[in-house]
Amino acid sequence: MAVTMERGGVPVPWGRRGARGRAPRRLRAALVLAARSVLVARSVLAARSVLVARSVLVALSVLPALSSTASAAEGRIATCVRVIAPTAQRAGLEKLVKLELDRHATHRAVQGGCESELSIEWLSVPGRGAWLTGRINDQVPHREPLDGRDLAQVVEGLLRVLLHNDPVRLREPAQVGWLQDKTRELTRGRLLLEGGFAQGALLLDRVQFLPGLVVGARREGDTLQLGGRLALSFGQDPAPRLRATLRAALSVDAMFWAAPESVSSFFGGPVIGYELTRYHGPAPLIGADATGAFVHQTPWVGARGGFELLRHTDTRLTFAVELALPVLPARDDEAGVVSRWVPSSSVTAGLAF
């Protein structure tokens, strides 16, 4: 029996009307569902792409560090550490020695597969004092006193001497470039401050002496040091002639040690800097009896060398001689106070700490 409905007096079959009404709704729902699925798929793919890109970037950034670390470890001598000390100090001393050993560019601490063997012994004599004695392989041992000194600095100085004389290092040096080796040397080095008195000398129509002060800092490695200094010199010549009344010089130098493992050593190297000098004197271009002043600025190049004592202590005594050759001559075209090339030198004595 067919069921019908009345619409405007015209009978409409129920089944045919329902099929016609439901078909558009199902099609719209299917299209909406398909669009949502496409959006979800695109968002998932985008998220995965970002994650993959980040993973690739992280891997690329980590690989150089891993390769440099591996290459650095391969070029360092595997060193086993043996510490002989009283029970109360043994664990701390062994940890300190291994940490200091790993700071060096030529050696690294290992548990097995030794290329070198480092032996450190704590020796204490009642009423006499205490010492650290170290030996690398079969070399002559080196001894450092402990009384009144910081243990970390004693270990640092002891290992600097021992590792420098390691026969394995001397026979099979690490395959690294000179610049890379010196960079590592300065990185693990120490920072020192300097201060002292200076006696300067300028070559005018005569030699004029200018006393003054010098302050600076330096980064010291095993064989090389980089330093910077500021020197101020003052002159008090009352004579009515050409004279310098002030010289301020800023310099940067690279010094090499002749005997870096010794308690005293010569050093020397090149220097570059910039100086400001104030001159006073007759001004013939202004008048016969006129005087004037002229300030001259110029870069300069030179050399520095000297001798340092007490290198195994926290405070060192340093003597140095420096020669400065200006790039530009001092020429006063307005008053004629000075018109010459003026080299200078200085002798300094001071402390580094």
C-alpha positions in Angstrom: 0.0 0.0 0.0 1.5 3.3 -1.1 1.5 6.2 1.4 0.9 9.6 -0.1 0.8 13.2 1.2 -1.3 16.0 0.0 0.5 19.2 -1.3 -1.7 21.7 -2.9 -4.3 19.1 -3.5 -1.9 17.0 -5.5 -0.9 13.6 -4.0 2.9 13.1 -3.7 4.4 9.6 -3.1 6.3 9.5 0.3 9.2 7.4 -0.8 10.1 9.5 -3.9 9.9 12.8 -1.9 12.2 11.4 0.9 14.8 10.2 -1.6 14.9 13.5 -3.3 15.3 15.4 0.0 18.0 13.2 1.5 20.3 13.0 -1.5 21.5 16.7 -1.4 22.1 16.5 2.3 24.2 13.4 2.1 26.3 15.0 -0.8 26.9 18.1 1.2 28.0 16.1 4.3 30.4 14.0 2.2 31.9 17.1 0.7 32.4 18.8 4.1 33.9 15.6 5.5 36.3 15.4 2.5 37.4 19.0 2.9 38.0 18.5 6.6 40.1 15.4 5.9 42.2 17.4 3.4 42.8 20.2 5.9 43.8 17.7 8.6 46.1 15.9 6.3 47.8 19.1 5.2 48.3 20.3 8.8 49.8 16.9 9.7 52.1 17.0 6.7 53.2 20.5 7.6 53.9 19.6 11.2 55.9 16.6 10.1 57.9 18.7 7.6 58.8 21.3 10.3 59.8 18.5 12.6 62.0 16.9 10.0 63.6 20.3 9.1 64.4 21.0 12.7 65.9 17.6 13.1 68.1 18.1 10.1 69.3 21.5 11.3 70.1 20.1 14.8 72.0 17.2 13.2 73.9 19.6 11.0 74.8 21.8 13.9 75.9 19.0 16.1 78.0 17.1 13.5 80.9 19.7 13.3 81.2 19.8 17.1 81.3 16.0 17.3 83.8 15.8 14.5 86.1 18.5 16.0 85.8 16.8 19.4 86.7 13.5 18.0 89.6 14.8 16.0 90.9 16.7 19.0 90.7 13.6 21.2 92.5 11.5 18.5 95.4 13.9 18.5 96.0 13.9 22.2 98.1 11.4 24.1 96.1 8.9 26.2 97.5 9.2 29.7 96.9 7.1 32.7 97.0 8.8 36.1 98.4 7.3 39.3 98.1 9.3 42.6 99.9 8.4 45.8 98.7 10.5 48.7 97.3 10.2 52.2 93.7 8.8 52.3 92.2 12.2 53.2 93.7 13.9 50.1 93.9 11.1 47.6 90.4 11.4 45.9 90.5 15.2 45.7 94.0 15.3 44.4 93.3 12.6 41.7 90.2 14.5 40.5 92.2 17.8 40.4 95.0 16.2 38.4 92.7 14.6 35.8 90.8 17.8 35.3 94.0 19.8 34.8 95.3 17.1 32.5 92.2 17.3 30.3 92.7 21.0 29.9 96.0 20.5 28.0 95.8 20.2 24.2 98.5 17.4 24.1 97.2 14.9 26.7 93.9 13.4 28.0 93.2 11.2 31.0 92.1 7.6 30.3 91.5 4.5 32.4 93.2 2.0 29.9 95.1 1.9 26.6 97.8 4.2 28.0 100.4 5.9 25.8 101.9 7.7 28.7 101.7 7.2 32.5 101.6 10.2 34.9 102.5 9.6 38.5 101.8 12.1 41.2 103.0 11.6 44.8 102.2 13.6 47.9 105.2 13.7 50.2 105.0 15.1 53.7 107.8 15.4 56.2 106.8 16.4 59.8 108.4 19.7 60.7 109.9 20.2 57.2 106.9 20.7 54.9 105.0 19.0 52.1 105.7 18.5 48.4 104.1 17.2 45.2 106.4 15.0 43.1 105.4 14.2 39.6 106.9 11.9 36.9 105.9 11.3 33.3 106.9 7.8 32.1 110.6 7.3 32.9 111.6 11.0 33.0 113.4 12.7 35.9 110.7 13.6 38.5 109.8 17.2 39.1 108.9 18.5 42.6 106.8 21.5 43.7 106.5 22.7 47.4 103.0 22.8 48.9 103.3 24.9 52.0 101.4 28.1 51.9 100.4 27.7 48.2 97.1 27.0 46.5 96.9 23.3 45.5 95.3 23.9 42.1 98.1 26.3 41.1 100.7 23.8 42.3 99.2 21.1 40.2 98.9 23.4 37.2 102.6 24.3 37.4 103.7 20.7 38.0 101.8 19.4 35.0 103.0 22.2 32.7 106.6 21.1 33.3 105.9 17.3 33.1 103.7 17.3 30.0 106.1 19.6 28.2 108.9 17.0 28.6 106.8 13.9 27.8 109.0 11.8 25.4 105.9 10.5 23.7 104.8 14.1 22.9 108.3 15.0 21.7 108.5 11.9 19.5 105.0 11.9 18.1 103.6 15.4 18.3 99.9 16.0 17.7 99.0 16.5 14.1 97.5 20.0 14.5 98.5 23.3 12.9 100.6 25.9 14.6 97.8 28.4 14.9 95.4 25.8 16.3 98.0 24.6 18.8 98.7 28.2 20.0 95.0 29.0 20.2 94.4 25.9 22.5 97.5 26.9 24.5 96.1 30.4 25.2 92.6 29.1 25.9 93.8 26.9 28.7 96.3 29.5 29.9 95.8 32.1 32.6 95.2 35.9 32.8 97.8 38.1 34.5 97.6 41.8 35.3 100.7 44.0 35.1 101.9 47.3 36.5 105.2 49.1 36.9 107.4 52.1 36.3 108.8 53.1 32.9 111.6 55.3 31.8 111.0 56.5 28.2 113.4 58.1 25.8 112.6 60.1 22.7 115.1 60.9 20.0 114.7 64.6 19.2 117.7 66.9 18.4 118.9 65.1 21.5 117.7 62.2 23.7 114.9 63.4 26.0 114.0 61.1 29.0 110.4 60.9 30.1 109.5 58.9 33.3 106.1 57.4 33.6 103.8 54.4 34.5 102.6 51.4 32.6 99.6 49.1 33.2 98.4 46.1 31.2 97.1 42.6 31.0 98.2 39.4 29.3 96.9 36.0 28.4 99.7 33.5 29.0 100.1 30.0 27.6 103.0 27.5 27.7 105.2 29.2 25.2 103.2 32.2 24.0 101.5 35.2 25.6 99.3 37.9 24.1 99.2 41.2 26.0 98.0 44.8 25.9 99.5 47.8 27.7 98.9 51.5 28.3 102.0 53.6 29.0 101.9 57.3 30.2 105.1 59.4 30.3 105.6 63.0 31.3 108.3 65.6 30.6 109.3 68.6 32.7 112.1 70.3 30.6 111.9 74.1 31.2 114.4 75.0 28.6 113.0 77.0 25.6 113.7 74.3 23.1 111.8 71.5 21.4 110.6 69.0 24.1 107.9 66.4 24.6 105.7 67.1 27.6 103.4 64.0 27.3 103.4 60.7 25.6 100.5 58.2 25.8 101.0 54.8 24.0 98.6 51.9 23.6 100.2 48.7 22.4 99.4 45.0 21.7 102.2 42.4 21.7 102.9 38.7 21.1 105.7 37.4 23.3 107.5 34.0 23.1 109.2 32.4 26.1 112.7 31.0 25.8 112.3 28.6 28.7 108.6 28.3 29.6 109.0 25.5 32.2 111.7 27.4 34.2 111.2 29.6 37.2 112.9 32.5 35.2 112.9 33.0 31.4 113.8 35.5 28.7 110.9 36.6 26.4 110.6 38.6 23.2 108.4 39.4 20.3 106.7 42.0 18.0 104.6 44.9 19.1 102.2 47.2 17.4 100.5 50.3 18.9 99.2 53.8 18.6 100.7 56.8 20.3 99.9 60.5 21.1 102.7 62.9 21.9 102.4 66.6 22.8 105.4 68.8 21.8 106.3 72.3 23.1 109.0 74.5 21.6 109.8 77.5 19.4 107.3 78.3 16.6 109.4 79.9 13.8 106.5 80.0 11.3 104.6 82.3 13.7 107.4 84.6 14.8 111.1 84.8 15.8 110.3 84.6 19.6 107.1 82.7 19.4 106.5 79.4 21.1 103.7 76.9 20.5 102.4 73.4 21.1 101.7 70.5 18.7 99.9 67.2 19.3 101.0 64.3 17.1 99.2 61.0 16.6 100.5 58.0 14.7 100.5 54.2 14.7 103.8 52.5 15.3 105.5 49.1 15.1 108.4 47.8 17.2 109.8 45.0 19.4 109.8 44.1 23.0 111.9 41.8 25.1 112.9 41.2 28.6 113.4 38.8 31.5 110.9 37.5 34.1 111.7 36.1 37.6 109.7 34.0 40.1 107.5 32.5 37.4 106.5 29.6 39.7 104.8 32.0 42.2 101.6 34.1 42.1 103.5 37.4 41.8 106.3 37.7 39.3 109.0 40.3 38.7 109.4 41.5 35.1 112.0 43.7 33.3 111.4 44.8 29.7 112.9 46.9 27.0 110.7 48.2 24.1 111.5 50.0 20.9 108.8 52.0 19.0 109.2 53.1 15.4 106.4 55.6 14.3 104.8 55.1 11.0 104.3 58.9 10.4 106.7 61.7 11.1 105.8 64.6 13.5 105.3 67.6 11.3 103.7 70.9 12.3 103.0 72.9 9.1 101.3 75.8 10.8 103.7 76.8 13.6 106.8 74.7 12.8 107.1 73.5 16.4 108.4 70.1 15.2 109.3 68.5 11.8 111.0 65.2 12.3 110.7 61.5 12.7 110.8 60.7 16.4 111.5 57.1 17.4 111.3 56.2 21.1 112.2 53.5 23.5 111.4 52.6 27.1 112.7 50.5 30.0 110.1 49.1 32.4 110.3 47.3 35.7 107.1 45.9 37.3 105.0 43.1 38.7 102.7 40.6 37.1 100.1 38.9 39.2 
